[in-house]
């Protein structure tokens, strides 16, 4: 069976208020991505240090690879069912 993919392209023409909102949203996304990346890199560096001291397996620091793991680690954020 042959699958056809179709895409649409839209041109945005935001006013000044909408443009400011789009920029704030993009900045918040970048902040969250950089925070998550730093968290994962720190966990990997910690694991590497632990391995160099002879630890292995379950004794190593867990790396928050998944979105739910990163959500739980986000400071000051209470997700439903986590309390």
C-alpha positions as CSV (number, residue, x, y, z in Angstrom):
1,X,0.0,0.0,0.0
2,X,1.3,3.4,-1.0
3,X,1.2,6.3,1.6
4,X,1.1,9.9,0.5
5,X,2.3,12.6,2.8
6,X,0.9,16.1,2.4
7,X,2.1,19.2,4.1
8,X,0.7,22.7,4.4
9,X,2.6,25.9,4.7
10,X,1.0,29.0,6.3
11,X,2.4,32.5,6.4
12,X,2.1,34.3,9.7
13,X,1.5,38.0,9.9
14,X,1.4,38.7,13.6
15,X,0.8,42.2,15.0
16,X,3.2,43.6,17.6
17,X,1.4,42.1,20.6
18,X,1.2,38.6,18.9
19,X,4.9,38.9,17.8
20,X,5.9,39.6,21.4
21,X,3.9,36.6,22.6
22,X,5.5,34.3,20.0
23,X,9.0,35.5,21.1
24,X,8.2,34.9,24.8
25,X,6.9,31.4,23.9
26,X,10.0,30.6,21.9
27,X,12.2,31.9,24.7
28,X,10.4,29.7,27.3
29,X,10.8,26.7,25.1
30,X,14.5,27.3,24.7
31,X,14.9,27.8,28.5
32,X,13.1,24.5,29.2
33,X,15.1,22.6,26.6
34,X,18.4,23.9,27.9
35,X,17.4,23.1,31.5
36,X,16.5,19.5,30.5
37,X,19.7,19.1,28.5
38,X,21.8,20.4,31.4
39,X,20.0,18.0,33.8
40,X,20.7,14.9,31.5
41,X,24.4,16.0,31.0
42,X,24.9,16.4,34.8
43,X,23.4,12.9,35.4
44,X,25.7,11.4,32.7
45,X,28.7,13.1,34.2
46,X,27.7,11.8,37.7
47,X,27.4,8.3,36.3
48,X,30.8,8.5,34.7
49,X,32.3,9.6,38.0
50,X,30.6,6.8,39.8
51,X,31.8,4.2,37.3
52,X,35.3,5.5,37.7
53,X,35.0,4.7,41.5
54,X,33.9,1.1,40.8
55,X,30.1,1.4,41.1
56,X,27.9,-0.5,38.6
57,X,24.4,-1.5,37.8
58,X,21.6,-0.2,40.1
59,X,24.0,1.8,42.2
60,X,24.6,4.3,39.4
61,X,22.6,7.6,39.3
62,X,19.5,7.3,37.1
63,X,19.5,9.5,34.0
64,X,16.2,11.3,33.4
65,X,15.8,10.3,29.7
66,X,12.0,10.5,29.6
67,X,9.6,13.5,29.6
68,X,7.8,12.2,32.7
69,X,11.2,11.9,34.6
70,X,12.1,15.5,33.6
71,X,8.7,16.8,34.6
72,X,9.1,15.3,38.0
73,X,12.5,17.1,38.3
74,X,11.2,20.5,37.2
75,X,11.5,22.8,40.2
76,X,8.3,24.0,41.8
77,X,6.1,22.0,39.5
78,X,3.4,19.8,40.9
79,X,1.9,17.4,38.3
80,X,-1.4,15.6,38.9
81,X,-0.8,12.4,40.9
82,X,2.7,13.2,42.0
83,X,1.9,14.4,45.5
